[in-house]
Amino acid sequence: MLPKFQEGNMLLFRTFFSKNEIISGVIIAVDHEKFGKIIKRVLSVEKNNLRLVGDNPLSTSSTDLGLVSNDRVLGILLIKIL
């Protein structure tokens, strides 16, 4: 399985959003405490925390990422431009 995004892709994120829009399957940008700014897919929502996963099998595991506060979400992916 290839990564969903390749080097050179342009991604447009919506920075004004409701926390209700952060649901399983949505791709988001977050400011992770350990890894900095990253793009991941929401695997699950657990109260005010998110479990994230990468589309690339070589990406950082959801276990290593741990739970991420939804307050750290920078934006929700709106569109990918090749």
C-alpha positions in Angstrom: 0.0 0.0 0.0 1.5 3.3 -1.0 1.2 6.5 1.1 -1.8 8.6 0.2 0.4 11.7 -0.2 3.6 12.0 -2.2 6.3 14.6 -2.1 5.2 17.6 -4.2 1.4 17.1 -3.4 -0.2 20.3 -2.2 -2.7 19.9 0.6 -5.3 22.4 1.6 -6.5 22.2 5.2 -9.6 23.9 6.7 -8.5 25.6 10.0 -12.0 26.6 11.1 -13.9 23.6 12.1 -16.1 22.1 14.8 -14.7 19.4 17.0 -17.8 17.4 16.0 -16.3 17.2 12.5 -13.3 15.2 13.8 -14.5 11.6 13.3 -13.0 8.3 12.4 -11.5 8.3 8.9 -10.9 12.0 8.6 -7.4 13.2 7.7 -6.1 15.9 9.9 -2.9 17.9 10.6 -1.9 18.0 14.2 0.9 19.5 16.3 2.1 16.4 18.1 4.1 16.8 21.3 6.9 14.5 20.3 6.8 14.4 16.5 5.8 18.0 15.7 3.5 18.9 12.8 2.2 15.7 11.2 -0.6 14.5 8.9 -2.5 11.4 10.1 -5.9 9.7 9.7 -8.2 9.6 12.7 -8.6 6.0 13.8 -10.9 6.6 16.7 -12.2 9.4 19.0 -12.0 8.7 22.7 -13.6 11.6 24.7 -11.3 14.6 24.0 -8.5 12.5 22.6 -7.8 11.0 19.2 -6.0 7.8 18.2 -4.2 8.4 14.9 -2.9 6.2 12.2 -0.8 6.7 9.1 -1.8 5.4 5.6 1.8 4.4 4.9 2.7 1.1 6.6 6.2 2.5 7.3 4.7 5.5 9.2 4.9 5.9 13.0 2.5 3.4 14.6 -0.6 4.5 16.5 0.9 3.0 19.6 4.0 5.2 19.4 1.8 8.3 18.7 -0.4 7.6 21.7 -3.5 9.5 22.3 -3.5 13.1 21.0 -5.7 15.8 22.5 -8.2 17.1 19.9 -7.0 20.6 21.0 -3.8 19.9 19.1 -5.6 19.6 15.7 -4.4 22.3 13.3 -6.8 21.5 10.5 -9.0 19.0 8.6 -8.0 18.1 5.0 -10.2 19.8 2.5 -8.5 18.8 -0.8 -5.3 17.3 -2.2 -3.9 18.9 -5.3 -1.5 16.8 -7.4 
